[in-house]
Every structure is written in structure tokens, then in C-alpha cells.
Amino acid sequence: MSLFTGSGVAIVTPMHADGSVNYPVLKELIEFQLENGTDAIIICGTTGEASTMTDQEQIDAVRFTVETVAKRAVVLAGAGSNDTAHAIELAKGCEATGVDGVLLVTPYYNKTTQKGLIKHYTAIANSINIPVLLYNVPGRTGLSISPKTCYELSKVKNIVGIKEASGNFSNIAEIAALCGPDFDLYSGNDDQNIPILSLGGKGVISVLANVAPKQTHDMVEKFLSGDTKGAAKLQLESIELINALFCEVNPIPVKTALNLMGFDVGPCKAPLCEMEAEHIEQLKTAMKNYGLLK
């Protein structure tokens, strides 16, 4: 059974000026997502700046999200690390909050081999009883999960799918072919949502959905209900905005966009910093063209 089908938001973590989590605004963002049809909230992932949160901050944010969502949508928690023992502790901590599943990025910097990946993910999955999604994003980690490795990991009972943000469609197609329809495939690149859905994807884990939750939800829903032309139209209409949301390192632009929309999500934590002036103008233009700003 799929963890979720449809649109998942890789939600930002709103912060005060001192870097602490702004929980009233996080609640506001969660309600905004639920009101606009989002099917899953993914908290403390890349977009949520988990890499600069303490373990306790991360677990607290996950617990708050689980309690706020209150079963109205699926909640997944980022719990990845380049240290297997650390990832196990994070995954256990997330499980204790009542979260529906965890999203585990590949080890970064020290990386590892494909054999090491199998050992790493299997150890984490075996330490918990909730579903695990693999997260393949070699542009950030320098390491890609090969299709054969993904197939071996799909045999672990609670490793149920993968968020694919590699952009390598040959590998993504091979993963879909090897692992079959019972292994869930999710798009992790907003400009590639429809192509991944066409390979049997169950949904998306989206940055775009932070600012355009209804449009992202409708894009996926149209495709899954058979309106592929309508879905493709929504995908193409979003490309300018998606490009602007990634003109600097995520989540710098999407946090800027939410602040421009009136959500007081605050700054990013260092080393992430404020956007360059010319990129802010590019973002504003794209948001105006998309109807998010007047």
C-alpha cells in the first residue's frame, strides 16, 4: 500500500531571526497546505533545512507537525544522515512522534559504495517499524542509488519507495521496471513531475507546492485521473516559476517567495543567506506571471 498518492509538499521550516523554529507560522503553513488539497507534508527535509537543525529541534518540529496535521494528511519526516548510527537514532526519534514514515537521503561527503548503501539503508529500516522512502539527490550528495541497488533495497519489507531527484530518466525508468508498481516512485524535481508520473509515479514531493499547493495538487490529480493534456498544461505553465524557485540554492528562493506572499517564514539559517537583488526581481516577475503577486 502506498504511503500516499498525489501531492506532497517539502515544507519549509519558518524561523525567527535567531534561527529557532517559528511554530505559529509553521501551523499557518500547514493549514494553508491542507486547505489547498495537499496529500502529504514532508517536514525537515532539504527544503526544511534539517541539516542546520539540532536533533532535538528536528524531532520537536516533526512532533508538532504530526500533532497539527492530526491525521488529515500523511506526514513524513526527513531523518537522513551520512552517519548510519546517527540516522538510526533520528529515525527512532521520528517514529516515536507518530509520524507515518521517514525520508532518508543517501550519505553525503563520505558517500559510500553501493554495497555500503544497502547496508546503511537496511540497518536503518530494520531499526524501526514505519515505512521508509529512499531519497536520491546526487546533485547534493555526490552519490546516486543505482537501479540494481534500489531493487535490492525494495526487498526490505518497510522500504516502500523512492523520491527521485537525480534527473537521470534512464535510471529512473530502470528503477520502475526492476522494482515494479508496488514500489512507490515520487518526483523530487518540480520540472519533471509529469514525466515521472508517466513512468508509474505515485505522486510528487514538491518545493513548488509551498507557494502553489492547489496548482501542484491539481497537476497530479489530473494526470492520475487520465487528463494528461490538462496535467501537462499545468506543468508547462509552472516552468518559469519553478526555474525562479531554483535560481539560487533551495530553500533560499522559496522562503523569499513565501515572505513576499505574506507568510512570515523568516530567514534561512547560515550558511544560507539572503537572495541576490537581481534574483529577487526574477522571482517577483515569475510570481506575478503565475498570479501569486499583483
C-alpha positions in Angstrom: 0.0 0.0 0.0 1.3 3.4 -1.0 2.3 5.9 1.7 0.4 8.5 -0.2 -0.8 9.2 -3.7 -0.8 12.8 -5.0 0.9 15.9 -4.0 3.4 16.1 -1.1 5.0 19.4 0.0 8.6 19.5 1.0 7.6 22.2 3.5 9.9 25.0 4.7 10.7 25.5 8.3 9.8 29.0 9.3 12.3 30.6 11.6 12.8 33.5 13.9 15.8 35.8 13.4 17.7 33.8 16.0 17.2 30.6 14.0 14.6 29.0 16.3 11.5 27.4 14.8 8.5 29.8 14.4 5.8 27.3 15.4 2.8 29.7 14.9 3.8 30.3 11.3 4.5 26.6 10.8 0.9 25.9 11.8 -0.2 28.6 9.4 1.7 27.0 6.6 0.4 23.5 7.4 -3.2 24.8 7.4 -2.6 26.6 4.1 -1.4 23.3 2.6 -4.3 21.3 3.9 -6.9 23.8 2.7 -5.5 23.5 -0.8 -5.6 19.8 -1.1 -2.0 18.7 -0.3 -1.9 15.0 0.4 1.3 14.8 2.4 3.5 17.1 4.5 7.2 16.3 4.4 8.9 18.0 7.3 12.6 18.5 8.0 13.9 17.6 4.6 16.3 19.6 2.4 13.8 22.4 2.0 13.1 22.3 5.7 16.8 23.0 6.5 17.2 19.9 8.7 21.0 20.0 8.1 21.3 23.1 10.3 18.8 21.9 13.0 19.8 20.1 16.1 18.4 16.6 16.6 16.0 17.9 19.3 14.8 20.8 17.1 14.2 18.3 14.3 12.2 15.9 16.4 10.3 18.7 18.0 9.3 20.1 14.6 8.2 16.6 13.4 6.1 16.1 16.6 4.5 19.5 16.1 3.6 18.7 12.5 2.2 15.3 13.4 0.0 16.9 16.1 -1.1 19.8 13.9 -2.0 17.7 10.9 -3.9 15.3 13.2 -4.3 12.6 10.5 -5.7 15.0 7.9 -2.8 14.1 5.6 0.2 11.8 5.6 3.3 13.2 7.5 6.8 12.1 6.5 9.9 13.2 8.3 13.4 13.7 7.0 15.8 11.5 9.1 18.8 11.0 6.9 22.4 11.3 7.8 25.9 10.4 6.5 26.4 8.5 9.8 24.3 5.3 9.9 24.2 5.2 13.7 23.0 8.9 13.8 20.4 8.1 11.1 19.1 5.2 13.2 18.7 7.5 16.3 16.9 10.2 14.2 14.6 7.6 12.6 13.7 6.1 16.0 13.1 9.6 17.4 10.8 10.4 14.4 9.0 7.1 14.8 8.2 8.0 18.5 6.3 11.1 17.4 3.7 9.1 15.5 4.9 10.1 12.0 3.7 8.0 9.1 7.2 7.3 7.6 10.7 8.7 7.1 12.6 10.0 4.1 16.3 9.0 4.1 18.8 10.8 1.9 21.9 9.0 0.7 25.0 9.5 2.8 26.9 12.7 1.7 30.5 13.8 1.8 31.8 10.4 3.0 29.4 8.9 0.5 30.0 5.1 0.4 29.7 2.3 -2.2 26.6 0.7 -3.5 27.2 -2.2 -1.1 27.5 0.4 1.7 24.2 1.9 0.7 22.5 -1.4 1.0 23.9 -1.9 4.5 23.1 1.7 5.5 19.5 1.7 4.5 18.8 -1.9 5.6 20.2 -1.1 9.1 18.0 2.0 9.5 14.9 0.3 8.1 15.4 -2.7 10.4 15.6 -0.4 13.4 12.1 1.0 13.0 8.6 -0.3 12.2 7.4 2.5 10.0 7.8 2.9 6.2 11.0 4.2 4.7 11.4 6.2 1.5 14.8 6.4 -0.1 15.9 9.8 -1.4 18.1 10.0 -4.4 19.6 13.5 -5.0 23.1 13.1 -6.3 23.4 16.9 -7.1 23.5 17.5 -3.3 25.1 14.3 -2.0 27.6 13.3 -4.7 26.1 9.8 -4.6 23.4 8.1 -6.6 21.4 5.0 -5.8 21.8 2.6 -8.8 18.8 0.8 -10.1 20.1 -2.6 -9.0 20.8 -1.2 -5.5 17.3 0.2 -5.4 15.9 -3.2 -6.4 17.9 -4.9 -3.6 16.6 -2.4 -1.1 13.0 -2.8 -2.3 13.2 -6.4 -0.9 13.4 -4.9 2.7 9.9 -5.1 4.0 9.4 -1.5 5.1 11.4 0.2 2.3 8.4 1.1 0.2 9.6 3.7 -2.3 12.0 6.4 -3.5 12.0 10.1 -4.0 13.9 10.6 -7.3 15.7 13.9 -7.8 18.5 12.6 -9.9 17.1 13.8 -13.3 18.5 10.7 -14.8 15.5 9.3 -16.6 17.3 6.2 -17.9 18.0 5.2 -14.3 14.5 6.2 -13.1 12.9 4.1 -15.9 15.1 1.2 -14.9 14.1 1.5 -11.2 10.5 1.5 -12.2 11.0 -1.6 -14.4 13.0 -3.5 -11.8 11.0 -2.7 -8.7 7.6 -2.8 -10.2 4.4 -0.9 -9.4 4.3 -1.9 -5.7 7.5 0.1 -5.1 6.4 3.8 -4.9 8.1 6.3 -7.1 7.8 10.0 -6.3 9.1 13.0 -8.3 11.6 15.1 -6.4 12.1 17.7 -9.3 9.2 20.0 -9.9 10.0 20.5 -13.6 9.9 16.7 -14.1 6.7 15.8 -12.3 4.7 14.7 -15.4 7.5 12.6 -16.9 8.0 10.7 -13.6 4.2 10.2 -13.2 4.2 8.8 -16.8 6.6 6.1 -15.6 4.2 5.0 -12.9 5.0 7.6 -10.3 2.5 7.8 -7.4 3.0 11.5 -6.8 5.4 14.3 -6.1 7.4 15.7 -3.2 7.4 19.3 -4.2 9.1 22.6 -3.5 6.6 24.4 -5.8 3.7 23.3 -3.6 4.9 25.6 -0.8 3.7 28.6 -2.8 1.2 26.9 -5.2 -0.3 23.9 -3.3 -3.6 23.8 -5.2 -2.0 24.0 -8.7 0.5 21.2 -7.7 -2.2 19.1 -6.4 -4.4 19.6 -9.5 -1.5 18.8 -11.8 -1.0 15.4 -10.2 -4.7 14.7 -9.8 -5.4 15.5 -13.5 -2.6 13.1 -14.6 -3.7 10.3 -12.3 -7.3 10.7 -13.4 -6.4 10.4 -17.1 -6.3 14.1 -18.1 -2.7 14.0 -19.3 -3.1 17.1 -21.5 -4.5 19.1 -18.6 -1.7 17.9 -16.4 0.9 18.8 -19.0 -0.6 22.3 -19.4 -0.3 22.9 -15.6 3.3 21.6 -15.7 4.3 23.9 -18.5 2.6 26.9 -17.0 4.7 26.4 -13.9 8.1 26.2 -15.5 9.1 29.9 -15.3 8.2 29.9 -11.6 10.0 26.6 -10.9 13.1 28.0 -12.6 12.9 31.1 -10.4 12.5 28.9 -7.3 15.8 27.2 -8.1 17.8 30.2 -9.4 19.7 30.0 -6.1 20.1 27.2 -3.6 16.9 25.8 -2.3 15.2 26.9 0.1 16.5 30.5 -0.3 14.1 31.4 -3.2 11.1 29.6 -1.8 11.4 31.2 1.6 11.8 34.6 -0.1 8.7 33.8 -2.2 6.6 32.9 0.9 7.8 36.1 2.7 6.7 38.1 -0.4 3.3 36.3 -0.2 2.8 37.5 3.4 3.9 34.3 5.3 6.4 35.4 7.8 8.8 32.4 7.4 11.8 34.5 8.2 15.4 33.9 7.0 17.3 30.8 6.2 20.0 29.6 8.7 23.6 30.2 7.8 25.4 29.4 5.7 22.3 30.0 3.5 21.8 33.8 3.1 19.5 36.3 1.5 18.9 36.3 -2.3 20.8 38.5 -4.7 18.8 41.5 -5.8 18.6 40.5 -9.5 17.3 37.1 -8.5 14.6 38.6 -6.3 13.4 40.6 -9.3 13.4 37.4 -11.4 11.4 35.7 -8.7 8.9 38.5 -8.4 8.4 38.6 -12.1 7.7 34.8 -12.2 5.4 35.1 -9.3 3.4 37.9 -10.9 3.2 36.0 -14.2 1.9 32.9 -12.3 -0.7 35.0 -10.4 0.9 34.8 -6.9 1.7 38.5 -6.7 0.0 41.6 -8.1 
